[in-house]
Structure formats: structure tokens, C-alpha cells
Amino acid sequence: MPTIEDIARLANVSIATVSRVFNNKPDVSEKTRERVLKIARELGYEPSMPARSLIKGKTRTVGLIVPDISNPYYSEIVRGIEDTCHSLRYNVILCNADNKREKEFEYIDILKNRWVDGVIFHCDYFSEEHYEAFSRKKIPVVLAGRATVYDVPYVTIDNFKAAFDAVNYLISLGHERIGIIHGPLDGMKETIDSVDRLMGYKKALSEAGLKIYNELIAEGDFKAKGGYEAARKILEAGVKPTAIFAVSDIMAIGALNAVFDFGLKCPDDVSVVGFDNIDLSEMTRPPLTTVAQPMYNIGAVAAEILINLINGESVERKQIILEHKLVIRSSCKSI
């Protein structure tokens, strides 16, 4: 492999001059610069990224950890992150954790060793252990689509209000026995988004003077199969629901299939509402009423905040709450 010493010898200049050329320093004549670059091209020399990073103190690379890249919700946020980083001349290293906590921590170590300038953490929950890991390694971190009680910047929506609005819509249609498929609640302060959506559901029912049936509350795992199994549990309960609210579109799609397999029709027998507004939600039969998250913008804003932190710029707002909206389609009807 050609070295910087080879280029200096062939160009008849010092190693320091070659280094100044590769680092775009101004104190090199244009003629010398062109000669050095021409020889580098002829030799096939590529400057070492780690070496340049040591000199500049930055790699212009950020890490991104997601739990399941096959989930359309995560992939849309990733697109917002990547587009923004690319426009600002930053590279992104994508790490798919496969919903495994131990893999998340492995990736935190790997990204630090790869000298990334910061990390966007986009997983199901953010625990004290995660907070300590990032603090200990002194890695700037921003959460995308996830709130936290810890002192870490994040970009998300008001999950409590979003769930409240979705259930209120069902109540306005005359529904009283409304089931919910919520997300995992392990470690209440770590799974704050799942908790907020469940609390928004309960608040809407209580404000309307409606009974909260424990039989109509089931936990899912943000996968279609988990939504299917949770919906069957609700449908088999002694209290027959007229509507089901699933806190993700993927679980709502599983619920639609469970309604069908139970010998019922949506929305004639059971209305279904999802959450996220992924592209697939308007392709289901019937098309899914859902809470729309600005997924692309969540990723884009998170990337902007992280890069500002990396560049030492002040970040006035560390808790960014973006607007949600209810997208009404054909999976709900009045009773």
C-alpha cells in the first residue's frame, strides 16, 4: 500500500506538506497541491480516515441504533435521519439490535470504538443502564421517537394526548366497550411511551364516564403476530368489545386479522384504530384509521439536534414534541 512518505518522496516535498494538502490547509502553493494530488491518484493512495479523525477530533460519522429495521415505523424515521445527515455531510452507521437489550449495549461499545461523533438511539425504551452507558463513554446521544425522564435530548409526539384523541374519536361514534392493545410496560419509567398511550386511553374513558374493563386490556409486542394474539384475547373475553385501539399500526393489522378469524367484520362488528400511519395502513382492508406520527420529521429533527451538539452549538430545546393528527379511514363506524 502506498504511504504518505512515498508521495512526499515522489513529489519532492516534505511529509508535512503532503499532510497540509490532504487537510486542505491554505499554506501550500496551487502547483504543489496539484502535483501531490496527481501522484496520490496515480499511486491509488487514500488518506486514512482514522488518522484524519485523530488530527481533526471528528469523524463526521454518527451511529444509529434501532430495534427492528424491518418495521416500517422505524425505517421511515431512519430515512429522515439519513437524509438530514447526508445533507450536512455526515455519514451514518446503522445498527439493528433485533429487539435484544444485550445487542444494544454491544453496539454502544462498538460505535464508541469506531470513533463516531454521536449516537441517535431509537429503541423501545431508554433505561438508567442506557443513560449510564452513554454518560460513561461520553458519547452525545439523542432519542428519536422516544421520550425519557433522563437528561437526554429527545424528539417525539405527545403520546398521552394522541391516545386520548384516538379513543375520544371512538367514543364520539358511540363506542363504550373499547379494547386496547398496548406495548410492553416493563420498567414503567423506561417504557414511558407505552405507559402514556395506555394512560391516555384510560383518561378518555374515565372522562366520558365509561367503565374501564380489565378484560379489554392486553399487551402486545409491536409485531403483527403479537397484535393478533392480543386481539384474540380481547375478543374471547366475557365483555364483547365494539372497538379495539392498538398502539401501533403493525399490531392493528394483526388485530384486523384476528377479527376476521373470529368470524366478525371490521368495522360492522368491531372498529379498529391503529397508531403511526405507516404506508401499509391505507392498504389494509378496510383501510385503517390511525394516529399519524410525523415519522420522517422526528428523524430529521433528531439528526439536526445531534449534529448541533457535536459541533458544540447550544441546543435551547432538548425536549421536542411534534404534532400528531388522527387520519380517519374506513375501519371505524358509529353504533
C-alpha positions in Angstrom: 0.0 0.0 0.0 1.3 3.5 -0.9 2.1 5.7 2.0 2.3 9.4 2.7 6.1 9.1 2.7 6.0 7.6 -0.9 4.0 10.6 -2.1 6.4 13.1 -0.4 9.4 11.4 -1.9 8.0 11.4 -5.5 6.7 14.9 -5.2 10.0 16.1 -3.7 8.2 17.8 -0.8 8.1 17.2 3.0 5.7 14.8 4.7 4.2 17.9 6.4 3.4 19.5 3.0 1.6 16.4 1.9 -0.4 16.4 5.1 -1.3 20.0 4.6 -2.6 19.2 1.1 -4.8 16.4 2.3 -6.2 18.5 5.1 -6.9 21.4 2.8 -4.6 23.8 4.6 -4.1 27.2 2.8 -0.3 27.4 3.1 0.5 25.3 0.0 1.0 26.6 -3.5 -1.5 25.5 -6.1 1.2 24.0 -8.2 2.5 21.8 -5.3 -1.1 20.9 -4.4 -1.9 19.7 -7.9 1.4 17.7 -8.1 0.8 16.0 -4.7 -2.8 15.1 -5.6 -1.8 13.8 -9.1 0.8 11.5 -7.6 -1.7 10.3 -4.9 -4.2 9.4 -7.6 -1.5 7.6 -9.7 -0.5 5.5 -6.7 -4.1 4.9 -5.6 -3.5 6.4 -2.2 -6.5 7.1 0.1 -6.0 9.1 3.3 -6.6 7.1 6.4 -9.9 8.1 7.9 -8.9 7.1 11.5 -5.7 9.1 11.1 -7.5 12.2 9.8 -10.0 11.8 12.6 -7.3 11.8 15.2 -6.0 15.1 13.7 -9.4 16.8 13.5 -11.0 15.2 16.5 -14.1 14.3 14.5 -15.1 11.6 12.1 -18.3 13.2 10.6 -20.0 9.9 11.4 -22.9 9.2 13.7 -24.2 5.9 14.9 -27.9 4.9 14.8 -29.3 2.1 16.9 -32.8 0.8 16.0 -34.6 -2.3 17.4 -36.1 -3.7 14.2 -35.3 -2.2 10.8 -38.0 -4.4 9.2 -40.7 -2.4 11.0 -41.9 0.4 8.6 -42.3 2.8 11.6 -38.5 2.6 12.3 -37.5 2.7 8.6 -39.3 5.9 8.0 -37.6 7.6 10.9 -34.3 6.2 9.7 -34.9 7.8 6.3 -35.3 11.2 8.0 -32.1 10.8 9.9 -30.1 9.6 6.9 -31.3 12.3 4.6 -30.5 15.1 7.1 -27.1 13.7 7.9 -26.3 13.3 4.2 -27.3 16.9 3.5 -24.9 18.1 6.3 -22.1 15.8 5.1 -22.3 13.3 7.9 -22.2 9.5 7.4 -24.5 7.1 9.3 -23.6 3.7 10.7 -26.9 1.8 11.1 -27.1 -0.9 13.9 -30.1 -3.2 14.0 -30.5 -4.6 17.6 -33.1 -7.2 16.8 -35.1 -6.2 19.9 -32.2 -7.6 22.1 -31.1 -5.5 25.0 -27.6 -7.1 25.2 -27.1 -6.2 21.5 -27.9 -2.6 22.1 -25.1 -2.4 24.6 -22.7 -4.2 22.3 -23.5 -1.6 19.7 -22.8 1.3 22.1 -19.3 -0.2 22.7 -18.7 -0.8 19.0 -19.8 2.7 18.0 -17.6 4.3 20.6 -14.6 2.2 19.3 -15.4 3.3 15.8 -15.0 6.9 16.9 -18.4 8.1 16.0 -19.1 11.7 16.9 -22.5 10.9 18.4 -25.4 8.4 18.5 -29.1 8.6 17.7 -30.8 6.0 19.9 -34.1 4.8 18.5 -35.2 1.8 20.6 -38.3 0.7 22.5 -37.1 2.2 25.9 -34.3 4.1 27.5 -33.2 2.8 30.8 -30.9 4.0 33.6 -28.4 1.5 32.3 -28.5 3.0 28.8 -28.2 6.5 30.3 -25.1 5.5 32.3 -23.5 3.7 29.4 -23.7 6.8 27.2 -22.6 9.1 30.1 -19.7 6.9 31.0 -18.4 6.8 27.4 -19.0 10.5 26.9 -21.0 10.0 23.7 -23.5 12.7 22.7 -26.9 10.9 22.3 -30.4 12.0 21.1 -33.5 9.9 21.3 -35.7 9.7 18.2 -39.4 8.8 18.7 -38.9 8.1 22.4 -39.3 10.3 25.5 -37.3 9.8 28.7 -37.2 11.1 32.2 -33.4 11.3 32.0 -31.4 14.3 31.0 -31.1 13.4 27.3 -32.5 15.3 24.3 -35.4 13.7 22.5 -37.9 14.2 19.7 -41.3 12.6 19.9 -45.0 13.4 20.0 -47.4 13.8 22.9 -48.3 10.1 23.2 -50.8 10.6 26.0 -52.7 13.2 24.0 -52.5 11.1 20.8 -54.0 8.0 22.5 -56.6 10.2 24.3 -57.7 11.7 20.9 -57.9 8.3 19.2 -60.2 6.8 22.0 -62.2 10.0 22.1 -62.9 9.6 18.4 -64.3 6.1 19.1 -66.4 7.4 21.9 -67.8 10.1 19.6 -69.0 7.3 17.4 -70.9 5.8 20.3 -68.5 3.0 21.3 -68.4 2.2 25.0 -66.7 -1.1 25.2 -63.3 -0.2 23.8 -60.3 -2.6 24.0 -56.7 -1.6 23.9 -53.5 -3.5 22.7 -50.7 -1.6 24.5 -47.0 -2.0 24.3 -44.7 -3.6 26.9 -44.8 -2.0 30.3 -41.6 -3.5 31.8 -39.9 -0.8 33.9 -42.6 1.9 34.0 -40.3 4.9 33.6 -38.3 3.3 30.8 -41.3 2.4 28.7 -42.8 5.9 29.1 -44.4 6.0 25.7 -46.3 2.7 26.1 -47.4 3.9 29.6 -48.5 7.3 28.2 -50.6 5.7 25.5 -52.3 3.4 28.0 -53.0 6.3 30.4 -54.4 8.4 27.5 -56.8 5.5 26.7 -57.9 5.3 30.4 -58.3 9.0 30.7 -60.6 9.3 27.7 -62.8 6.5 29.0 -63.0 7.9 32.6 -63.7 11.5 31.4 -66.6 10.1 29.3 -67.9 8.2 32.4 -67.3 4.9 30.8 -66.1 1.7 32.6 -62.6 0.5 32.1 -62.7 -3.2 31.6 -59.5 -5.1 32.6 -60.7 -7.9 30.2 -60.3 -5.5 27.3 -56.7 -4.5 28.1 -54.0 -6.7 26.5 -50.3 -6.4 26.0 -48.6 -6.7 22.5 -45.0 -6.6 21.3 -45.3 -4.2 18.4 -45.4 -7.1 15.9 -48.4 -8.3 13.8 -48.5 -11.7 15.5 -48.4 -10.1 18.9 -51.3 -7.8 17.9 -53.2 -10.8 16.6 -52.8 -12.8 19.8 -53.7 -9.8 22.0 -56.8 -9.1 19.9 -57.9 -12.7 20.2 -57.6 -12.5 24.0 -59.8 -9.4 24.0 -62.4 -10.9 21.6 -62.5 -14.1 23.7 -63.2 -12.1 27.0 -66.5 -12.1 28.7 -67.0 -8.4 27.7 -67.6 -8.1 24.0 -65.7 -5.1 22.6 -67.2 -2.9 19.8 -63.8 -1.3 19.1 -60.1 -2.0 19.6 -57.4 0.6 19.8 -53.9 -0.8 19.0 -50.9 1.4 19.8 -49.1 0.6 16.6 -50.3 0.0 13.0 -48.5 -3.3 12.8 -50.4 -4.6 15.9 -53.6 -3.1 14.5 -53.1 -5.1 11.3 -52.8 -8.2 13.4 -56.0 -7.2 15.2 -57.8 -6.9 11.8 -56.9 -10.5 11.0 -58.0 -11.7 14.4 -61.4 -10.0 13.9 -61.7 -11.8 10.6 -60.6 -15.2 12.0 -63.1 -14.7 14.9 -65.9 -14.7 12.3 -66.5 -10.9 12.6 -66.3 -8.0 10.3 -64.5 -4.7 10.6 -66.0 -2.2 11.1 -69.5 -3.7 11.1 -68.9 -5.7 14.3 -65.6 -4.3 15.6 -64.0 -1.0 14.7 -60.2 -0.8 14.8 -57.8 2.1 15.3 -54.0 2.0 14.8 -51.1 4.3 15.6 -48.2 5.6 13.4 -49.8 5.9 9.9 -47.3 3.7 8.2 -47.8 3.4 4.4 -49.3 -0.1 4.8 -52.2 1.3 6.9 -54.0 2.7 3.9 -53.6 -0.6 2.0 -55.4 -2.8 4.5 -59.0 -3.9 4.0 -60.6 -1.9 5.3 -58.1 1.0 5.2 -57.0 1.7 8.8 -58.0 4.7 10.9 -54.8 5.7 12.7 -52.9 8.3 14.6 -50.3 9.8 12.3 -46.9 10.5 13.6 -44.5 12.8 11.6 -42.0 9.9 11.5 -39.7 11.4 8.9 -39.6 14.8 10.7 -38.9 13.0 14.0 -35.7 11.5 12.5 -34.7 14.8 10.7 -35.0 16.9 13.8 -33.2 14.3 16.0 -30.3 14.4 13.5 -30.2 18.2 13.5 -30.0 18.3 17.3 -27.3 15.7 17.5 -25.1 17.4 14.9 -25.6 20.7 16.7 -24.4 19.0 19.9 -21.4 17.5 18.1 -20.4 21.0 16.8 -20.6 22.5 20.2 -23.6 24.6 19.4 -26.2 25.4 22.1 -29.4 23.5 22.0 -32.1 25.6 23.5 -34.9 23.0 23.4 -33.9 19.4 24.4 -37.5 18.1 24.5 -39.1 18.5 21.1 -42.8 17.5 20.9 -44.1 17.4 17.3 -47.7 17.5 16.3 -49.8 14.3 15.6 -53.1 14.0 13.8 -55.9 11.5 13.5 -56.3 10.1 10.0 -59.8 8.8 9.5 -60.3 5.9 7.1 -62.8 3.1 6.8 -62.0 0.8 9.8 -64.4 2.6 12.2 -68.1 3.2 12.1 -70.7 4.6 14.5 -73.0 2.4 16.5 
